Amino acid sequence: MSFNLDRNSLISIILPVYNAEKYIERALKSLINQSYKNIEILCIDDGSKDNSYNIIKEFKYEKIKLFRQENSGPAKARNVGLSNSKGEYIMFCDADDWYEPNMCELMLETIIKQNVDFVICDSNIINTHSSNIRRKGEFDYLKLKLNGYYSINSCKFMTINSMLWNKIFKKNIIDKYDIKFIDGYEHDDSNFFFKYLSCCNNFYALNEKLYNYEISNPQSVMTLFFTNNINEKKKLDFLYSHHNLIDFIALHKFNEYVISEIIEMYKYSVLYFSRYLTNIQLNELAVIQKEFFKGKPQFDKYEYIREIKNTEVSKYIKRFDIKLSFLEWIFSLKNKSYNEKILTIFGFQISFKRYRSKK
């Protein structure tokens, strides 16, 4: 390494665990065997019903800190990790994934040498379950599309994926702005990241595949959302998460560029996730939006917010349906049958067959 190991920069790696007995040993071994040794591993067992907790206990490694809680979700587990971390830097790992051996070393070296507020790296996307139904767009979202140094005021927030596991964060920024994971809602990870991003001045994109992300869980939030199997009560969680984020940026009065990027991202998220909502849920969404922005005149300068506040709910929903229909008219790809797809480009439909490769 080009920087001095005597700097004693401790990295705290937070690892929430729930029913991960098939994967947890691989994840822990990848962390224990890091080329950079000054780490602590905070494992938070979230009420696992399998043998995950006992597997972790069997590891004879002094830098593993094991916590156990009743099943409360990953947000509370990660908050336990944050509150018990001693490191100058924070990293995250999912229990069914694993680090490359030099991940901590390269991430730490980069954040110090480049003097930035966080570093993001690329990842290997491993899909081991052919039955796992995920949209190609999600895979594209996970790929690193940036390279090098960026000022916060010169990047588009939506080009930065919000996953936690491919980044290294500074603990002092998290503490200064009291950034926590919101409990009780899905999308707590993206909420945490964009709060952190809003507090930063710069970051560095490291074009190295240092994290291995295995798509192995058909019960993940995004898979359930895409297949329309998520709990109906949770489908508006994306909205509550964004409203919590907007309250955060309003409280800290960030600069105009940061606020405009958050509002633009909010608009995009509403457009995207609303495609999976029923008409009743769309109506509820519109009412919640109007109520949320009613007492926030500082956001009236943004056209989208003015439209929310000044348009009747019924008319707003009709406009929204038109926008979605227009987007689908421009470009869409749908299944006609198991072996056939319909591609729509500017209103013209093209049918084509799908063939499965032989192995």
N, C-alpha and C positions, 0 to 999 in steps of 0.2 A: 504494500500500500504506500502511496506517496505522502500521506499525512501521518503524523506521529501518533502511534497507539497510546502513548503516555497521556494523551489528552483526556483519557478516561471518559470518553463519551458513551454513556450507557444508553442502550436501546431497549425500550420496553415493548415487547410483542404481545398483543392482546388476542387471545384465542377463545372465542365462545364455543361451547361444545353442547350438542344435543343429539342423542342417539347416533353417535358417530363411531361405534365400535369397529366398523369395517375399515375406517380411514384414519382414525386418530393417531395410531402408531406411526404411520407414514408421515403425517404432518409433523409430529413431534421430533422424529428422527431428522427431518429436513432442517428443523430449527436448531436442534442440538449440534448438528454437524456443520453449522455455518463457519466460514473461514474467519469471520470477525466474532470473537468470543465474548466480548463485554456486553452481554445481553441478559435480560430476564424474560421469562416466558410466563405470562399470567393466563392460566387456564381457568375458565369459569364454566363449571358444569351446570347447565340450565335445567336441572331436574330430569336428567336422562333416565329412561326406563330400561336401557340395555346395560352393557358392561363398560361403558365409556369411562365412568369415574374410576373404576378399579384398574383399568388399563393404565390410566394416567398415574395413579398411585404407585404402580409397580415400577415406574421409571425412577431410577436412582440418580437423579441429576439435581444438584443443589440449587440451580437457577430456575427451576420450575416452581411456581407458586400456584397452588391449587385451591380454588374456592368452589363452594357448592351452594346453590339456591334452589328454591322451588321454581317450577317452570313458570317463567315470567317473560320470556322472549329475549331476543338478541340485544335489544336496546338496553335493557336493565343490566344484562351480562356485561356488555361493553362499558357501561358506566361504572360497574364494580371494578373492571380492569383499569379504567382511567384513574379512579380515586385511590387505587392501591399501587399505581405505577411510580417508580422512582427515577425513571430515565429522563434524560434531556430530550430524547426523541421518542416518538411513538410510531409503531407499525402495527398492522393487523394481519391476521391470517384466518381463513375459514378452515374448519376441522376436516373437510374432505379435500382440501387442496394442499399444495406444498411449495416451498421455496427452492430455487436453485441454490447451490452451495455458497455462491458469492453474492447473494442478493443484499444482505445487510451491509457487507463491505462496500459494494459499489454505490448503494443508495446513500450511505453515510459519507463516503468520500465525495460524492457529487454535491450534496447539500452544503458541505463545508467549503469545498473549493469554489463553487459557484456563488456562495453567499446568498442563497435564496430561502424562501419560507417553506417550500416543500418541493419534493421531487416525485415525478411520476415515471414509471417504467412500462415496458410492453409486457405481454403475457402470452403463454401458450394456452390455446383454447382446446380442451380435450373433451370430445363428446363420445363417451363410451356406451351410451344407451341409445340405440336407434329408435326406441319407442318414445324418447323424450321429445315433446313437440315444442320447439322454440322457433321463433321467427328469425330469418336470416338477419334482419335489421338489428336484433340484439347482439348477434355475433359481431357485426360490423361496429357496433357501438363500443364493444370491449377492446377493439384494436386501437393501438396508439397511432394517432394521426398527426402528432406534433413532434418536433425535434429541436432541441436546443433551449436557449434562454427566452423567457417571455415576461414582459411587464403585464401586470393585471389589467392595466388600462389600455392594452393593445391587443387583447385576445378576446375571442368570442367564447363566452362561458359554455355554450352548448357543444363546443368542440372538445371539451374536457370530460371524460367519463367520470362518474361520481363514485365508482367503486373504491372501497377503502384499502383493499389488499395490495394494490400496486403503487402505494405511495409511502413516503416517510414524512411525518409531521413534526413540528416543533412544539414541545409540551408548554413552553412559556406563552405561546399564542393561544393555545387552548385554555390555559388558566386565566390569562389576562381578560379574555372575553367570555369566560365561563361557558364554554361550548360543551353542551351535553347532548346525548342521544335522547330524542323525544320518545317517551314511553307510551305504549298503547296504540301506536299507529304504525302501519307499514311505511316503507320509504324513509325510515329513520337514518339510514346510512347516507342517502343523498342529501337529506336535510343537514346532517352534520357536516358533510364535505362542503356544501355551498355556503354555509355559515363561515367555515374556516377560510374558504377561498375569498370571501368578501373582506376578511380581515388582513389579507396578504398584500404585499407589494409586488411580488414576483415569484416565479417558479421555474423549474428546469425539467424538460422532457428528455429522458434518457432512453435512447433507442436500443434497448437491450431487453430480451425476453427473460425476465428473472422470476416470474411467478407462473405457477402451473394451476390453471383454473379448470377443474373437472366438472362438466355438466352431467351430474349423475343423479340429481334429485327431481323426480317428476312432481314433487309437492312444493317446489319453490314458488315464491310469490309471483314471479313473472310468468312461469309456465302456467300456473293456475289462471292468471289474468288472460293470457293469450287463448286458453282453451275454454274460457268463460266458466271456470269451476271455482273461482275464488269466492269466499263468503261475501254475500251481497252487501252486508253491513260494512265491509272493508273497502269497497270499491271507490269510495270517496276519500279514502285516506290520503291519496296523492294531493287532494285539495287542502286538507287540514295541514299537511306537512308544508306545503307552499305558503299557506297563510302564516304559519309559525315562523317560517323563514323571513317573510315580509315584515312581520312584527320585529324580528331581530334587526334587520337593516334599518328600520325606522327608529328603533331605540338608539342605535349607535351612529346614526346620521352619516353614513358612508358617502363617498363622493358620487356625483351625478352619473358617472359611467357605470359604476358598480350597480346602482339602483336600476338604471335602464336595462342592464343585462339581466338582472333578476326578473324584472317585469316581462321582458321578452321571453325568457325561459318559462315563466309562469304561463304566458299566453300559449306557447307551444305545447306545454304539458296538458293544459286543459283541452286543447284541440286533439291531441293524441289520445289521451285516456278516455275522452268522452265517446270515442268510437265504440267502446265496450260497455256503455251505459244504456239502460232502458230509458224510455221517454219520461217515466216517473223520476228516475235518478237525475236525468238532465234538468228537469224542472227544479228538483231539490238543489242541484248544483248552482243554478242561476240565482235562486233565492239566497243561498248561503253567500255567494259572491257579492250580491247587492248589499246585504247586511254587513259583511266584513268591511267593505270599502266606504260605507256610509260616513263614518267618522274620521276618514283619512284624506282630507283635502290636498295633502302634499303630493298625492299620486294622480291628481286630476289632469296634470299636464300630459299624461300618456293616453293616447287615443283609445286603446283597448279598455282602460279603466273607465274612461268617460262613457264608452258604449255600455259597459256593464251597469253603471249607475243611472244612466239616463234612458235606457230602453226598457219597455215593459217586458216582464218575464216571458210571456207567450210569444211576443215578437222576437225577443232575443233568441229563443230556442229555434224559431223558424229560420232565422238568419244562420244560426249555427248549423242546422241541417243542410241548408243550401251550401255552406262552405264545405262541409264534408262531402256532399254529393259532387261538388265541383272538383275537389281533390281526387275523388275516385274516378271521375270522368277523365281527368288528365292522365292519371296513371294508376293502375291497380293490377293485382295478380291474385286470382281466386281459383279455388278448386272447383272444377265442374264435376269430376268424379275422382275415384282413387287413382286412375291412370291418366287423367286429362286435366289440363289447366287452361284457364281463360286469361289472356293478357289483354289489357285495355290500354291503348295509347291514344290520347286525344279523341276519345269516343269510339275508336275503331277496335273491334274485338278480334283477337286472333286465338284460335284454338290449337293447342299442340299437345302431343303425347309425352308422358313421362316414362322413362325406362330405368330400371334398376340395374346397376352394374353387377356382373357375375363375379364371384370370387372363387 
